[in-house]
């Protein structure tokens, strides 16, 4: 039978071993950022652009011309509803909420393969008012944005622009 003194000695020895060699924190490799994805949600209408709300901003004429160049995206007025850059995690789904603080428009994306410097494949979903309304697989190439014509919204249409974001340079 071990007496009290031996229990105390044993406890101190175990505590010393634990604190002398602290366990190294383990990181989750699935949370490794493999790149960044740039999201912009546009509001397009042939009617009054004020329906987009007071927080919407004007689109540059260059971008409006680019959108009008595609027949299905051709509208009279465009507004930017939100813009966000999110990291692309190795094994986790990611969420972008371009209409902060609203949760009306959400974009969920997940890497389908390891991105290269030129392209990446994504699973992409568009959620509106907490309901999934669009699911697609996309191939993003370079910094060429992919435009997806979304649902009708407030008398116009939503257009989702998705692109690989350029990597930040160290020190910037």
C-alpha positions as CSV (number, residue, x, y, z in Angstrom):
1,X,0.0,0.0,0.0
2,X,1.3,3.4,-1.0
3,X,1.3,5.9,1.8
4,X,0.5,9.6,1.5
5,X,4.1,10.8,1.0
6,X,4.6,8.4,-1.9
7,X,1.3,9.6,-3.5
8,X,2.5,13.3,-3.2
9,X,5.9,12.4,-4.6
10,X,4.3,10.5,-7.5
11,X,1.8,13.4,-8.2
12,X,4.6,16.0,-8.2
13,X,6.7,13.8,-10.6
14,X,3.8,13.4,-13.0
15,X,3.0,17.2,-12.8
16,X,6.6,18.0,-13.4
17,X,6.8,15.7,-16.5
18,X,3.6,17.3,-17.9
19,X,4.7,20.9,-17.4
20,X,8.3,20.3,-18.4
21,X,7.3,19.0,-21.8
22,X,4.2,20.9,-22.8
23,X,2.2,19.3,-25.6
24,X,2.6,21.0,-28.9
25,X,-0.6,22.6,-30.2
26,X,-1.8,20.7,-33.2
27,X,-3.2,22.6,-36.1
28,X,-6.0,21.3,-38.3
29,X,-4.7,20.8,-41.8
30,X,-8.2,21.2,-43.2
31,X,-8.2,24.8,-42.1
32,X,-5.2,25.6,-44.3
33,X,-5.9,28.5,-46.6
34,X,-5.1,27.5,-50.2
35,X,-6.0,30.9,-51.7
36,X,-8.7,33.6,-51.6
37,X,-12.0,34.0,-53.4
38,X,-13.4,37.4,-54.3
39,X,-17.2,37.7,-54.3
40,X,-19.3,40.6,-55.5
41,X,-23.1,40.7,-55.6
42,X,-24.7,43.1,-58.1
43,X,-28.2,44.3,-58.4
44,X,-29.3,44.8,-62.1
45,X,-32.6,46.3,-63.2
46,X,-34.2,48.1,-66.1
47,X,-36.3,50.0,-63.6
48,X,-35.5,52.2,-60.6
49,X,-32.1,51.3,-59.1
50,X,-33.1,52.8,-55.7
51,X,-34.9,49.5,-55.0
52,X,-31.4,48.0,-54.2
53,X,-31.4,50.0,-51.0
54,X,-29.5,52.9,-49.6
55,X,-26.3,50.9,-48.9
56,X,-25.8,50.0,-52.5
57,X,-23.1,51.7,-54.5
58,X,-22.7,52.7,-58.1
59,X,-20.8,50.5,-60.5
60,X,-17.9,51.8,-62.5
61,X,-18.7,52.5,-66.1
62,X,-16.0,50.0,-67.2
63,X,-17.6,47.2,-65.2
64,X,-21.2,48.1,-66.3
65,X,-19.9,48.0,-70.0
66,X,-18.4,44.6,-69.3
67,X,-21.7,43.3,-67.9
68,X,-23.7,44.7,-70.7
69,X,-21.4,42.9,-73.2
70,X,-23.1,39.6,-72.2
71,X,-26.7,39.5,-73.5
72,X,-28.2,37.7,-70.5
73,X,-26.6,40.3,-68.1
74,X,-27.7,43.3,-70.1
75,X,-29.7,45.8,-67.9
76,X,-30.0,49.5,-67.8
77,X,-28.9,50.1,-64.2
78,X,-26.4,48.3,-62.0
79,X,-25.6,48.6,-58.3
80,X,-23.1,46.8,-56.0
81,X,-24.8,45.3,-53.1
82,X,-21.7,43.8,-51.4
83,X,-18.2,42.7,-51.9
84,X,-16.1,40.3,-49.8
85,X,-12.8,38.4,-50.1
86,X,-12.7,35.0,-48.2
87,X,-10.0,32.5,-47.7
88,X,-10.4,29.2,-49.6
89,X,-9.9,26.5,-46.9
90,X,-8.6,23.0,-47.8
91,X,-11.3,20.8,-46.4
92,X,-14.0,23.1,-45.0
93,X,-17.0,24.9,-46.5
94,X,-16.7,28.7,-46.6
95,X,-19.4,31.3,-46.4
96,X,-19.5,34.8,-47.8
97,X,-22.1,37.3,-46.7
98,X,-21.8,40.2,-49.1
99,X,-24.8,42.0,-47.6
100,X,-23.4,42.6,-44.1
101,X,-25.0,42.7,-41.6
102,X,-28.0,41.2,-43.5
103,X,-28.1,37.4,-44.0
104,X,-30.5,37.7,-46.9
105,X,-27.9,36.8,-49.5
106,X,-25.2,34.2,-48.7
107,X,-22.7,32.4,-50.9
108,X,-21.3,29.0,-49.8
109,X,-18.3,27.6,-51.5
110,X,-15.9,24.7,-51.1
111,X,-12.8,23.6,-52.9
112,X,-13.3,20.5,-55.2
113,X,-9.6,20.2,-55.8
114,X,-6.3,21.8,-54.9
115,X,-6.1,25.1,-56.7
116,X,-3.3,25.9,-59.0
117,X,-2.0,29.4,-59.7
118,X,-4.2,29.4,-62.8
119,X,-7.4,27.7,-61.9
120,X,-9.5,26.1,-59.2
121,X,-12.8,24.1,-59.1
122,X,-15.4,25.0,-56.5
123,X,-18.8,23.8,-55.3
124,X,-20.9,27.0,-55.2
125,X,-24.3,27.7,-53.7
126,X,-26.4,30.8,-53.5
127,X,-28.7,31.2,-50.6
128,X,-31.5,33.8,-50.4
129,X,-33.4,34.3,-47.2
130,X,-31.9,31.1,-45.8
131,X,-33.1,29.0,-48.7
132,X,-30.7,27.4,-51.2
133,X,-31.7,28.6,-54.6
134,X,-28.7,27.8,-56.8
135,X,-26.1,25.1,-56.7
136,X,-23.4,24.7,-59.3
137,X,-19.8,23.6,-59.9
138,X,-17.6,26.3,-61.2
139,X,-14.1,26.5,-62.7
140,X,-12.4,29.8,-61.8
141,X,-9.5,30.8,-64.0
142,X,-6.9,33.5,-63.2
143,X,-8.4,36.8,-62.1
144,X,-11.2,36.5,-64.7
145,X,-14.4,36.8,-62.8
146,X,-17.3,34.4,-63.5
147,X,-20.7,36.0,-63.5
148,X,-23.8,34.0,-62.5
149,X,-27.2,35.4,-63.2
150,X,-29.1,34.9,-60.0
151,X,-32.7,35.2,-59.0
152,X,-35.2,38.0,-59.3
153,X,-34.9,40.3,-56.3
154,X,-36.7,43.6,-55.5
155,X,-37.9,44.1,-59.1
156,X,-34.4,43.3,-60.6
157,X,-32.0,40.5,-60.8
158,X,-29.0,39.5,-58.7
159,X,-25.7,38.9,-60.5
160,X,-23.0,37.1,-58.5
161,X,-19.4,37.7,-59.6
162,X,-16.8,35.2,-58.4
163,X,-13.1,35.3,-59.0
164,X,-9.8,34.0,-57.5
165,X,-8.3,36.9,-55.5
166,X,-4.7,37.7,-56.1
167,X,-2.5,36.6,-53.3
168,X,-1.3,39.4,-51.0
169,X,2.3,40.3,-51.2
170,X,4.3,40.1,-48.0
171,X,4.5,43.4,-46.1
172,X,1.5,45.0,-47.9
